Amino acid sequence: MKELRREKSEKLFEDAKTMFPGGVHSPVRAFKSVDGAPIFIDSGDGCIITDVDGNEYIDFCYSWGPLILGHNNASVKNAVQKALIKGTSFGTPTALGNEIGHLLLDNHKYLEMIRFVSSGTEAVMSAIRLARGYTGKNKIIKFNGCYHGHVDSMLVKAGSGLVTSGVSTSAGIPDSYVKETLVLELNDLQALIELLKSNNDIAAIIIEPVPANNGLLIQDRNYLSWLRKLCDEYGVLLIFDEVISGFRLGFEGASGYYSIKPDIITFGKIIGGGLPVGAFGGSKEIMSHIAPLGEVYQAGTLSANPLAISAGIAMLKEILKPGFYEDLEAKTQYLVGLIKSHAESKGYDFSIQSIASIFWFNFSTKRAITANDINADNMVIFKKMHKFLLDNGVYIGPSGYEVGFISAAHDKSTLEKAATLINQSLDEAFMN
């Protein structure tokens, strides 16, 4: 097929570069890892997005995951329109906040109290502050390959050594911040035990229970269970960052999927039906340390904004319907199965890692569990795939490290069409 015409997107990007750093408002949007200029999306409906040049794409990015019902969902749209008529923001409590609170706490056994914020990053930042305030300790353990937003102390990767203070991955972060974060490799319990034994100033361990920002690094249930046991043994809080996995693996997210109770859970934009929102929650005992009840300060003018909360209520009611998650996983396995069969028949060094409604292209037949299992050299294969797919009407995130998502709006025929194109993109990438 011919390459799609994208003159309007290209012109808009050139204009954007004169006003915004790199022409974008978030780095991955700049298409640095793939060919061409980023496409500017004009509209979305169901599983289809349309760019400003009129090109249509089957979407598997879905605003990086939160649009679990698909684009322009009628229930969410109607709820937002109804709220919009009354006003956009008040900076006061609203009845909508109570309604979404009951929906969440009545249907998630690991949440007793919750606080809304405006993004996943803010949720993580607040959860870390709460953990430190509650325990009276300072240091946080994170894992290489897990992303927790652009909080200063979380923009840290592993340094040289098995157990080490981290190394900043961004300019502008003081060394003093970095020293409070200890970085370990995933799936290495012995290193974790040694660190816990040697350091009594650890407030919390934070982990994506399903790491999905650097590939889809699915952890064994036994490993996550040991994290819970070790936190209890050493008096450390366990934070599950469920900005991606929350409400994707079921209503109770990875916490419910693995039957593991974290001390604090963080959520991102999916909890607001795709509008800017985040939240963190846990037991009443821990959450009672947040102001105004306790001395851990956290505030936000737009927290629990009525537009975002109305969208969240509509979304939560839809995903609570019987069979919702079973249907979503069946769709995912159907797509994955079609691609997997083709790749295996061709003998490609390729596999798909998936859980619930999340999938990831792994350019190896070996399971990737840690960040070190991903060969960066193989991303040239993804780059070829991405170009082919974009030219033929399939949109996936513009990085081989990003995951894909299935929504309720995908139907069988669309998934079959997408699988055919993805299989052709594999042929194009591996044979040329």
LINSULTA-V712587 format. One record per residue. N is the residue number from 1. PSI is psi in whole degrees, 0 to 359 (999 if undefined). OMEGA is omega in radians with two decimals (NA if undefined). D_FIRST is the distance of its C-alpha to the first C-alpha in Angstrom with 2 decimals. Layout:
# LINSULTA-V712587
n={N N}
psi={PSI PSI}
omega={OMEGA OMEGA}
d_first={D_FIRST D_FIRST}
This chain:
# LINSULTA-V712587
n={1 2 3 4 5 6 7 8 9 10 11 12 13 14 15 16 17 18 19 20 21 22 23 24 25 26 27 28 29 30 31 32 33 34 35 36 37 38 39 40 41 42 43 44 45 46 47 48 49 50 51 52 53 54 55 56 57 58 59 60 61 62 63 64 65 66 67 68 69 70 71 72 73 74 75 76 77 78 79 80 81 82 83 84 85 86 87 88 89 90 91 92 93 94 95 96 97 98 99 100 101 102 103 104 105 106 107 108 109 110 111 112 113 114 115 116 117 118 119 120 121 122 123 124 125 126 127 128 129 130 131 132 133 134 135 136 137 138 139 140 141 142 143 144 145 146 147 148 149 150 151 152 153 154 155 156 157 158 159 160 161 162 163 164 165 166 167 168 169 170 171 172 173 174 175 176 177 178 179 180 181 182 183 184 185 186 187 188 189 190 191 192 193 194 195 196 197 198 199 200 201 202 203 204 205 206 207 208 209 210 211 212 213 214 215 216 217 218 219 220 221 222 223 224 225 226 227 228 229 230 231 232 233 234 235 236 237 238 239 240 241 242 243 244 245 246 247 248 249 250 251 252 253 254 255 256 257 258 259 260 261 262 263 264 265 266 267 268 269 270 271 272 273 274 275 276 277 278 279 280 281 282 283 284 285 286 287 288 289 290 291 292 293 294 295 296 297 298 299 300 301 302 303 304 305 306 307 308 309 310 311 312 313 314 315 316 317 318 319 320 321 322 323 324 325 326 327 328 329 330 331 332 333 334 335 336 337 338 339 340 341 342 343 344 345 346 347 348 349 350 351 352 353 354 355 356 357 358 359 360 361 362 363 364 365 366 367 368 369 370 371 372 373 374 375 376 377 378 379 380 381 382 383 384 385 386 387 388 389 390 391 392 393 394 395 396 397 398 399 400 401 402 403 404 405 406 407 408 409 410 411 412 413 414 415 416 417 418 419 420 421 422 423 424 425 426 427 428 429 430 431 432}
psi={155 153 135 147 130 41 319 318 316 320 318 323 319 320 317 325 340 348 327 145 115 6 9 173 5 132 319 341 346 357 30 333 355 177 151 177 152 147 141 118 135 323 165 145 122 241 12 133 151 130 176 345 0 4 138 146 139 125 131 11 314 53 37 33 330 339 65 339 354 175 144 37 134 317 316 315 316 322 319 318 321 319 324 324 328 341 162 330 141 338 26 167 152 159 332 323 318 320 314 329 314 319 318 308 330 346 7 106 346 6 124 331 151 148 127 144 198 358 165 320 316 325 316 314 315 322 320 317 318 317 318 318 322 318 338 16 169 324 150 137 128 174 139 128 351 136 135 37 183 39 136 308 351 348 65 137 173 139 200 117 156 314 116 154 151 177 130 140 12 143 158 7 116 146 328 327 315 324 343 357 125 130 129 165 147 153 26 85 324 318 321 315 317 320 316 324 327 352 119 17 27 119 320 156 127 136 146 111 333 89 120 25 353 62 178 93 78 123 153 144 320 321 315 324 322 327 316 314 317 322 317 318 323 9 42 141 147 119 122 117 101 33 325 314 338 128 6 325 9 171 326 10 208 330 311 323 317 356 48 128 110 166 324 140 136 145 158 212 344 332 348 24 20 347 160 113 158 174 159 148 174 213 158 323 311 314 339 354 356 139 141 359 322 193 3 112 138 135 164 124 321 9 134 39 134 329 313 319 322 320 319 319 314 317 313 322 324 315 346 352 142 135 357 309 327 318 319 317 324 319 318 314 330 312 312 318 318 320 318 316 317 313 320 322 331 349 27 147 77 145 169 125 132 154 130 242 25 139 162 137 115 117 58 152 354 138 133 120 328 166 330 348 352 123 110 332 334 353 347 330 315 320 318 318 315 316 314 314 318 321 343 17 32 127 120 161 141 47 137 351 351 151 168 161 144 143 169 342 344 132 171 315 323 320 322 317 316 317 319 316 322 319 320 325 325 315 316 318 321 337 354 999}
omega={-3.13 3.08 -3.11 3.08 -3.10 -3.08 -3.11 3.09 -3.12 3.12 3.12 -3.14 3.10 3.09 -3.11 -3.12 3.10 -3.05 -3.02 3.12 -3.11 3.14 -3.05 3.12 3.03 -2.91 -3.03 3.13 -3.03 3.10 -3.12 -3.08 -3.10 -3.09 2.99 3.09 3.09 3.10 3.11 -3.07 -3.13 -3.08 3.07 3.10 -3.11 3.13 -3.09 2.98 -3.10 -3.12 -3.06 3.08 3.12 3.11 3.13 -3.12 2.92 -3.00 3.00 3.10 3.07 3.13 3.14 2.91 -2.96 -3.04 -3.05 3.10 -3.06 -3.14 2.99 -3.13 -3.02 -3.11 3.14 -3.13 -3.13 3.14 3.13 3.12 3.13 3.12 -3.09 3.14 -3.09 -3.12 -3.05 -3.09 -3.12 -3.06 3.13 3.00 3.04 3.10 3.10 3.12 3.08 -3.10 -3.13 3.08 3.12 3.12 -3.11 -3.04 3.13 -3.03 3.13 -2.98 -3.12 3.11 3.05 3.03 -3.11 3.08 3.12 3.06 -3.03 3.11 3.07 3.10 3.14 3.11 3.13 3.12 -3.11 3.13 3.12 3.11 3.12 -3.14 3.12 -3.14 -3.11 -3.06 -3.04 3.12 -2.96 -2.94 3.13 3.01 3.00 -3.06 3.10 -3.12 3.06 -3.14 -3.09 -3.13 -3.04 2.97 -3.07 -3.04 3.13 3.08 -3.02 3.06 -3.11 3.03 -3.14 -3.13 -3.07 3.10 -2.94 2.87 -3.04 3.07 -3.10 3.08 3.12 2.98 3.07 3.13 -3.12 3.11 -3.12 3.08 -3.08 -3.09 3.12 -3.14 3.12 -3.00 3.09 3.02 3.03 2.99 3.12 -3.08 -3.10 3.11 3.12 -3.14 3.13 -3.14 3.14 3.12 -3.00 -3.05 -3.12 -3.12 -3.09 -3.12 -3.02 2.91 3.08 -3.12 2.83 -3.13 2.95 -3.11 -3.01 3.07 -3.13 -2.90 3.08 -2.99 -3.04 -3.12 3.07 3.11 -3.11 3.13 3.13 3.10 3.11 3.06 3.13 -3.12 -3.11 3.08 3.11 -3.08 -3.03 3.09 -3.10 3.09 3.08 3.10 3.01 3.04 -3.09 3.09 3.09 -3.04 -3.14 3.13 3.04 -3.14 -3.02 -3.10 3.13 3.05 -3.13 3.12 3.11 -3.13 -3.12 -3.09 3.11 -3.11 3.03 3.05 3.11 3.07 3.06 -3.13 3.12 -2.91 3.11 -3.10 3.09 3.07 3.12 3.08 -3.09 -3.10 3.03 3.13 2.98 -3.07 -3.14 -3.12 3.07 -3.12 -3.10 -3.07 3.12 3.08 3.09 3.07 0.26 3.13 -3.07 -3.02 3.08 -3.02 3.03 -3.12 3.09 -3.11 -3.08 3.09 -3.08 3.07 -3.03 3.12 -3.14 -3.11 3.11 3.08 3.14 3.11 -3.13 3.14 -3.10 3.12 3.13 -3.06 3.06 -3.13 -3.11 3.06 -3.07 -3.06 3.09 3.13 -3.12 3.14 3.11 3.09 -3.13 -3.11 3.09 3.11 -3.11 -3.13 3.13 -3.13 -3.13 -3.14 -3.14 -3.11 -3.14 3.14 3.13 -3.14 -3.13 3.03 -2.94 3.03 3.05 3.04 -3.09 3.02 -3.11 -3.10 3.14 3.09 -3.12 3.09 3.14 -3.08 3.09 3.05 3.11 -3.14 3.08 3.14 -3.14 3.12 -3.12 3.12 -3.11 3.13 -3.10 -3.13 -3.11 -3.13 3.04 3.09 3.10 -3.11 3.11 3.11 -3.08 3.14 -3.14 -3.09 3.13 3.13 -3.08 2.95 3.02 -3.12 2.99 -3.13 -3.04 3.06 3.13 3.11 -3.10 -3.14 3.06 -3.06 3.00 3.10 3.10 -3.10 3.09 3.03 -3.02 -3.09 3.11 3.11 3.09 3.11 3.14 -3.14 3.10 -3.14 3.10 3.09 3.08 3.12 3.06 3.11 3.14 -3.07 -3.07 -3.03 -3.12 NA}
d_first={0.00 3.77 6.58 8.68 11.97 14.91 17.83 20.28 19.80 20.24 23.27 24.76 24.49 26.29 28.93 29.27 29.99 33.04 34.48 33.47 33.65 30.22 28.96 29.04 31.66 30.76 29.63 26.66 24.91 24.72 21.70 24.02 22.72 18.98 16.93 16.90 19.17 19.87 18.44 21.25 21.41 23.07 23.64 23.33 24.24 24.54 21.67 19.29 19.39 18.32 18.24 20.15 17.19 16.69 13.60 14.40 14.37 16.16 18.94 20.72 22.63 24.81 26.68 27.34 28.77 31.33 29.45 30.34 30.49 27.11 26.57 29.07 31.17 33.77 36.75 36.06 35.33 38.50 40.58 39.52 40.15 43.56 44.47 43.26 45.74 48.55 47.51 45.16 47.54 51.26 52.06 54.22 54.01 52.40 52.70 48.94 49.62 52.14 49.82 47.00 49.66 51.01 47.57 46.90 50.38 51.03 47.92 47.65 50.63 50.29 50.51 53.92 53.28 50.22 49.74 46.76 45.26 42.21 39.77 39.34 40.56 43.67 44.24 44.26 46.46 48.91 48.94 49.84 52.59 53.90 53.98 55.97 58.27 58.93 59.64 61.25 59.18 56.73 54.14 50.81 49.03 45.24 42.81 40.37 36.81 37.86 37.01 39.44 38.31 39.54 43.23 45.11 46.63 43.40 41.31 42.83 41.63 43.76 45.96 47.41 49.46 49.50 51.07 50.62 50.48 46.97 45.37 43.89 40.14 40.58 42.89 45.53 46.76 50.44 51.45 53.91 51.11 49.27 52.50 52.70 49.48 49.64 46.41 46.09 43.41 42.21 43.78 46.87 49.86 52.45 51.41 51.55 55.00 56.30 55.16 56.70 59.91 60.17 59.34 61.12 59.41 56.11 55.43 52.18 49.31 45.93 42.89 39.58 40.55 36.87 35.61 32.08 31.62 31.32 29.42 30.81 34.16 35.80 39.55 42.02 44.29 47.31 46.39 46.06 49.31 51.06 49.99 51.81 54.86 55.11 54.82 57.68 59.72 59.46 59.59 56.04 53.71 50.33 47.50 44.30 41.45 39.48 37.34 34.28 35.94 38.24 37.53 34.44 36.46 38.72 40.90 43.03 40.11 40.64 44.37 44.64 42.09 44.24 47.54 48.44 50.24 49.43 51.97 49.45 45.90 43.48 40.73 37.97 35.95 35.22 38.90 38.32 35.34 33.11 35.61 37.25 39.85 41.27 44.37 46.62 49.22 51.61 55.23 57.79 59.82 57.16 55.66 59.18 59.24 56.81 58.52 60.36 61.70 61.56 61.45 57.75 56.43 53.03 52.20 49.43 49.64 46.37 46.90 46.49 45.15 45.41 41.83 40.42 43.08 42.49 38.79 39.91 42.41 39.89 37.44 40.27 41.57 38.22 37.79 41.43 40.80 41.42 38.48 36.11 35.61 35.64 32.78 30.77 31.37 30.51 27.05 26.62 27.84 25.57 22.41 24.04 25.13 21.76 20.38 23.71 23.93 20.64 21.61 25.09 24.09 22.18 25.09 23.27 25.65 24.33 25.76 25.58 28.74 29.39 32.33 32.64 29.52 28.48 26.20 25.22 23.09 25.76 24.79 27.86 29.44 32.59 33.33 33.36 36.55 37.31 35.48 36.56 34.57 31.25 30.27 28.86 27.55 24.97 23.31 21.21 19.35 18.84 17.64 14.71 14.04 14.41 11.89 9.11 10.58 11.10 7.64 6.92 10.37 13.00 15.89 18.37 21.16 20.41 22.74 23.00 26.52 25.70 25.74 23.71 25.37 25.36 26.93 28.79 26.05 23.51 23.83 23.19 20.25 18.43 19.41 18.18 14.68 14.84 16.38 13.73 11.09 13.92 14.74 11.38 11.85 15.35 14.43 12.32 15.30 18.12 17.18 16.02}
